[in-house]
Amino acid sequence: MRVPDFINNLIFIFSIVFNLKQFFYLIVALIKKEKDPGREASLHHYAVMICARNEATVIADLIDSIKSQSYPQDFIDIFVMADNCSDNTAEIASSCGAHVYTRFNSEQVGKGYALEALMNHIREDYPEGFDGYFVFDADNILEHDYIEQMNRKLSDGHEIVTGFRNSKNFASNWVSAGSSLWFLWDSKYLNYPRHLLGISCTVSGTGFLFSRKIAEKLGGWPYHMLTEDWEFSFDQVTKGEKIAFCRQAVLYDEQPTSFIVSCQQRIRWCSGLLQVNARYMKKVLKGIFHGNFSCFDIMFYAPSYVLSVVSLVLNLVMIIHGAITGDGIMIAVQSLGLLFLRAYGMFWLIGVFFIVTEWKIIRADALSKIVHLWTFPFFTLSYVPLAAIALFYKPKWKPIRHTVTAEQLYNAKKK
């Protein structure tokens, strides 16, 4: 067997081995049923926290969806941090009935710093505190029973709960569709089976809840890395907390439509993941040594990350070597092409599985679902060079402009 073929066959085999746990999770998500604890949910007083930077287009839709919840409004207080805004986000949020704070800081930039400032204001102005704290992004829209469903989990004794992340704009283009399927996979086929098996889930950016007990332990929001959600997850899991998942609590999130913006966002995520692993790896390994399986599971992305970078580097080395020596460049290119086709086919099958099993909850017309099934592997495989870039490029947090309104989501639902 030729050397490039041997190496790429080995890479493909390793990728299958590393993802055996994912295949197991797929089966668990399909066949295992969640048990109803049978407890009656009690009412809790919640602080809903929203950090917004120039979100005048969408902030009112989120607040309206919160005010339309089936959960009693007397037990919900909405807080908005208008962070470094140059538009009228603060005025719109205030007119919608939210408690609004403003912040202007060009040095400490990012959601983590804004959330920390917001929690400090809440602690000062409401010293009695709240039973639970929700975190949302300004572009989110909630199903009418979102808080009611999350409250059931808190009433069942869970201290941290994350909800089901669906998409507002799956059908916009291949980029938004790819991102939508990625988060659908994260919710339904990672967090859901983890929850069923009693393993800690992870928080994914937005749409999560933590209790008074966790808030008091934190004393604020000490997470300021590029991916503060992963930092929060790693920190809590290594401290022995389990993040629960509420499948019934659905929120809709806007996905980027620009491939450049999506790449910038994902490089930041990859770089943030590296930061988090560097800081918490010692604690994670210690947790594994003491039998904390959630610590083992939270390293899910690490093998795939390493394998992706190694695969890219090895194939580039083989192609460059062939070009310099004039020996075997086409063999290396053909071998890389075969590896790409295998990976494309694997992700295409995964996409088929996702779309077929979750057909009803994807807010798009049938044609869009079928067409974007073929582009999903391209979106997923684009993570490989982005993961490599993140090793050398340290991005800064940048806001993403959101434009998809509740009306557009409603029209997508009808389709």
C-alpha positions in Angstrom: 0.0 0.0 0.0 1.3 3.5 -0.9 2.4 5.6 2.1 -0.3 8.4 1.6 -3.0 5.8 1.3 -1.8 4.0 4.5 -1.7 7.3 6.5 -5.1 8.5 5.3 -6.7 5.1 5.9 -5.3 5.1 9.4 -6.7 8.6 10.0 -10.1 7.5 8.8 -10.1 4.5 11.0 -9.0 6.6 14.0 -11.9 9.1 13.3 -14.4 6.2 13.4 -12.9 4.9 16.7 -13.0 8.3 18.3 -16.6 8.7 17.3 -17.8 5.4 18.6 -19.2 7.1 21.7 -21.2 9.4 19.4 -22.8 6.4 17.7 -23.7 5.1 21.1 -25.2 8.4 22.1 -27.3 8.4 18.9 -28.8 5.0 19.9 -29.4 6.2 23.5 -31.2 9.3 22.2 -33.5 7.2 20.0 -34.4 4.3 22.3 -34.1 5.5 25.9 -37.0 7.4 27.5 -36.6 10.1 30.1 -38.3 9.2 33.4 -40.8 11.6 34.9 -39.8 12.2 38.6 -43.4 12.8 39.3 -42.8 15.8 41.5 -45.0 18.8 41.3 -43.1 21.9 40.1 -43.0 24.8 42.6 -42.9 28.4 41.5 -39.5 30.1 41.6 -38.6 33.7 41.1 -36.3 34.2 38.1 -33.9 36.9 36.9 -33.7 36.8 33.1 -30.3 38.2 32.0 -29.7 39.5 28.5 -26.4 41.0 27.3 -27.0 43.1 24.1 -24.7 45.1 21.9 -26.5 47.1 19.1 -29.4 44.6 19.0 -32.2 47.2 18.3 -33.6 45.0 15.5 -34.2 41.9 17.6 -34.2 42.7 21.4 -38.0 43.5 21.4 -38.8 40.1 20.0 -37.0 38.3 22.8 -38.6 40.4 25.5 -42.0 39.9 23.9 -41.5 36.1 23.9 -40.5 36.2 27.6 -43.6 38.3 28.4 -45.7 35.8 26.5 -44.5 32.8 28.6 -47.0 30.4 30.2 -45.1 30.9 33.4 -46.5 33.5 35.8 -45.1 36.9 34.9 -45.0 38.0 38.6 -42.1 35.5 39.0 -40.0 36.9 36.1 -37.8 39.9 36.1 -36.0 40.8 32.9 -32.6 42.5 33.0 -30.7 43.9 30.0 -27.1 45.0 29.8 -26.8 47.3 26.9 -23.1 46.8 26.3 -21.1 49.4 24.4 -24.2 50.2 22.3 -24.2 52.9 19.7 -27.9 52.4 18.8 -31.1 52.6 20.8 -31.1 49.0 22.2 -31.4 50.4 25.8 -34.4 52.5 25.0 -36.2 49.7 23.2 -35.6 47.2 26.0 -36.7 49.7 28.6 -39.9 50.5 26.6 -40.6 46.7 26.5 -40.5 46.6 30.3 -37.0 45.4 31.0 -34.7 46.7 33.8 -31.9 48.2 31.7 -28.3 48.9 32.6 -25.6 50.4 30.3 -21.9 49.7 30.1 -19.1 51.4 28.1 -15.7 49.7 28.3 -13.4 49.4 25.3 -10.8 47.4 27.2 -12.9 44.6 28.7 -14.8 43.5 25.7 -17.0 40.5 25.4 -20.1 38.8 26.8 -18.3 37.5 29.9 -17.5 41.0 31.1 -20.9 42.3 30.2 -22.6 39.4 32.2 -20.3 40.0 35.1 -21.3 43.7 35.2 -25.0 42.8 34.9 -24.8 40.3 37.8 -23.0 42.9 40.0 -25.8 45.4 39.3 -28.5 42.8 40.1 -26.7 41.8 43.3 -26.5 45.5 44.4 -30.1 46.5 43.5 -31.8 43.2 44.5 -29.9 42.0 47.6 -32.5 39.4 48.3 -31.5 37.6 45.1 -33.5 35.3 42.9 -34.2 31.5 42.9 -32.7 31.1 39.5 -30.9 33.1 36.7 -31.5 32.6 33.0 -28.9 33.7 30.4 -30.1 34.6 26.9 -28.6 36.3 23.8 -30.6 39.2 22.4 -31.4 37.3 19.1 -33.1 34.4 20.9 -36.9 33.7 20.8 -38.5 31.4 23.3 -41.3 28.9 22.9 -44.2 29.9 25.0 -43.6 27.2 27.7 -39.8 27.6 27.8 -39.5 28.9 31.4 -42.2 26.6 32.6 -40.3 23.6 31.3 -37.0 24.8 32.7 -38.7 25.4 36.1 -39.7 21.8 36.2 -36.0 20.8 36.0 -35.0 23.2 38.8 -37.9 21.9 40.9 -36.5 18.4 40.3 -33.3 19.4 42.1 -31.1 20.3 39.1 -28.8 23.3 39.9 -27.8 24.0 36.2 -30.0 23.4 33.2 -29.5 24.0 29.5 -32.3 24.0 27.0 -32.9 22.8 23.4 -31.2 25.2 20.9 -33.1 25.4 17.6 -32.6 27.8 14.7 -34.5 30.9 13.5 -33.1 30.8 10.0 -32.1 27.3 8.8 -33.3 28.1 5.3 -31.3 31.3 4.8 -28.4 29.6 3.0 -26.0 26.7 3.3 -24.0 28.4 6.1 -27.0 29.0 8.4 -28.2 25.5 7.6 -24.9 23.9 8.5 -24.7 25.8 11.8 -28.3 24.9 12.6 -27.6 21.2 12.1 -24.5 21.5 14.2 -26.4 22.9 17.2 -29.2 20.4 16.6 -26.7 17.6 17.0 -25.3 19.2 20.1 -28.7 19.5 21.7 -30.4 16.3 20.7 -27.6 13.8 20.2 -25.0 15.0 22.7 -26.7 16.7 25.6 -29.9 14.7 25.6 -28.2 11.3 25.8 -25.8 12.6 28.4 -28.7 13.7 30.5 -30.5 10.3 30.1 -27.3 8.5 31.2 -26.7 10.8 34.2 -23.7 12.5 32.7 -23.2 16.2 32.9 -24.2 18.2 29.7 -22.4 21.3 28.5 -23.7 24.9 28.1 -23.7 26.1 24.6 -23.6 29.9 24.5 -27.2 30.7 25.4 -30.4 29.4 26.9 -29.3 28.1 30.2 -30.4 28.4 33.9 -28.5 28.2 37.2 -29.8 28.3 40.7 -29.4 30.7 43.6 -26.9 28.2 45.1 -24.6 28.3 42.0 -24.9 32.1 41.8 -23.9 32.5 45.5 -20.9 30.2 44.9 -19.8 32.2 41.9 -20.3 35.6 43.5 -20.6 37.1 40.1 -19.5 35.9 36.7 -15.8 35.1 36.7 -15.6 33.7 33.1 -14.0 35.9 30.5 -12.3 33.6 28.0 -13.3 33.6 24.3 -15.8 30.8 25.0 -17.2 31.7 28.4 -19.8 29.0 28.1 -17.2 26.3 27.8 -15.3 27.8 30.7 -18.4 27.8 32.8 -19.1 24.2 31.9 -15.6 22.9 32.5 -15.4 24.8 35.9 -18.7 23.4 37.1 -18.1 19.8 35.9 -14.7 19.7 37.6 -16.3 20.9 40.8 -18.7 18.0 40.7 -21.8 19.7 39.4 -24.0 18.1 36.7 -25.5 20.3 34.0 -29.0 18.9 33.2 -30.7 19.2 29.8 -34.4 20.1 29.2 -35.5 18.8 25.8 -38.9 20.4 26.1 -37.5 23.9 26.6 -36.9 25.2 23.1 -35.4 28.5 22.0 -34.6 29.8 18.6 -31.2 31.3 17.8 -30.0 33.2 14.7 -27.2 31.6 12.8 -24.6 33.5 10.6 -25.3 33.6 6.9 -21.9 34.9 5.9 -19.2 32.2 5.5 -16.5 34.7 6.5 -18.4 35.6 9.7 -19.0 32.0 10.4 -15.3 31.2 10.0 -14.4 34.1 12.3 -16.9 32.8 14.9 -15.7 29.2 14.7 -12.0 30.2 14.9 -12.9 32.0 18.1 -14.6 28.9 19.4 -11.7 26.7 18.5 -9.2 29.1 20.1 -11.5 29.4 23.2 -11.6 25.6 23.5 -7.8 25.5 23.5 -7.8 28.2 26.2 -10.2 26.3 28.4 -8.4 22.9 27.9 -5.1 24.5 28.8 -6.5 26.0 32.0 -8.7 23.2 33.2 -6.9 20.0 31.9 -5.2 19.3 35.2 -8.6 19.5 37.0 -10.3 17.4 34.3 -7.6 14.7 34.6 -7.9 14.8 38.4 -11.7 14.3 38.1 -11.2 11.4 35.8 -8.7 9.8 38.2 -11.4 10.2 41.0 -14.1 8.5 38.9 -15.9 11.5 37.6 -17.1 10.2 34.2 -18.4 13.7 33.3 -14.8 14.9 33.3 -13.9 12.2 30.8 -16.9 13.0 28.6 -16.3 16.7 28.5 -13.1 16.1 26.6 -15.3 14.9 23.7 -14.0 17.4 21.2 -10.3 17.0 22.0 -9.5 13.8 20.0 -11.4 15.1 17.0 -9.6 18.4 17.2 -6.2 16.8 17.4 -7.0 14.3 14.6 -8.2 17.1 12.3 -5.1 19.2 12.7 -2.8 16.1 12.4 -4.6 15.0 9.3 -4.3 18.4 7.6 -0.6 18.8 8.5 0.4 15.3 7.3 -1.4 15.7 4.0 0.1 19.1 3.4 3.6 17.7 4.2 3.1 14.8 1.8 1.9 17.1 -1.0 4.8 19.6 -0.4 7.3 16.7 -0.3 5.9 15.4 -3.6 6.1 18.9 -5.2 9.7 19.4 -4.1 11.0 16.0 -5.0 8.8 15.6 -8.1 7.9 12.2 -6.8 4.3 11.2 -5.9 2.5 14.5 -5.7 -0.5 13.1 -7.6 -0.5 10.1 -5.3 -0.7 12.4 -2.3 -3.4 14.6 -3.9 -5.5 11.5 -4.9 -5.1 10.0 -1.4 -6.3 13.3 0.2 -9.2 13.4 -2.3 -10.2 9.9 -1.3 -10.1 10.8 2.4 -12.2 13.9 1.7 -14.8 11.7 -0.2 -15.0 9.3 2.7 -15.4 12.1 5.3 -18.0 13.8 3.1 -20.0 10.5 2.8 -19.8 10.0 6.6 -21.1 13.5 7.3 -23.7 13.2 4.6 -25.1 10.1 6.3 -25.1 11.9 9.6 -26.9 14.8 8.0 -29.5 12.4 6.6 -30.0 10.9 10.0 -30.5 14.3 11.7 -32.9 15.7 9.1 -35.0 12.5 8.9 -35.3 12.1 12.7 -35.8 15.9 13.4 -37.8 16.7 10.3 -40.7 18.3 12.1 -38.7 20.6 14.4 -36.5 22.1 11.6 -38.1 25.4 10.7 -37.7 25.3 6.9 -39.5 24.1 3.8 -38.8 20.5 2.5 -36.7 21.7 -0.4 -34.4 23.6 1.8 -33.9 20.6 4.1 -33.0 18.3 1.2 -30.7 20.8 -0.6 -28.8 21.7 2.5 -28.3 18.0 3.3 -25.7 18.0 0.6 -23.9 21.2 1.8 -23.7 20.1 5.5 -20.6 18.0 5.0 -18.8 21.0 3.4 -19.7 23.1 6.4 -18.5 20.5 8.9 -15.3 19.7 7.1 -14.4 23.5 7.0 -13.8 23.1 10.7 -10.5 21.3 9.9 -8.5 24.2 8.5 -10.2 26.5 11.1 -9.0 24.3 13.9 -5.5 24.6 12.5 -5.7 28.4 12.2 -6.8 28.7 15.8 -3.5 27.2 16.9 -1.6 30.3 15.6 -4.2 33.1 15.4 -5.7 34.6 18.6 -9.0 36.2 17.7 -10.7 38.9 19.7 -14.4 38.8 20.6 -16.5 40.6 18.0 -20.3 41.2 17.9 -22.3 39.6 15.2 -25.1 41.6 13.6 -28.6 40.0 14.0 -31.5 40.7 11.7 -33.9 37.8 11.7 -37.2 38.8 13.4 -40.0 36.9 15.1 -42.1 37.4 12.0 -39.6 35.6 9.8 -39.5 32.7 12.3 -43.2 32.5 12.3 -43.3 32.3 8.5 -40.6 29.5 8.7 -42.8 27.6 11.2 -45.8 27.8 8.9 -43.7 26.2 6.1 
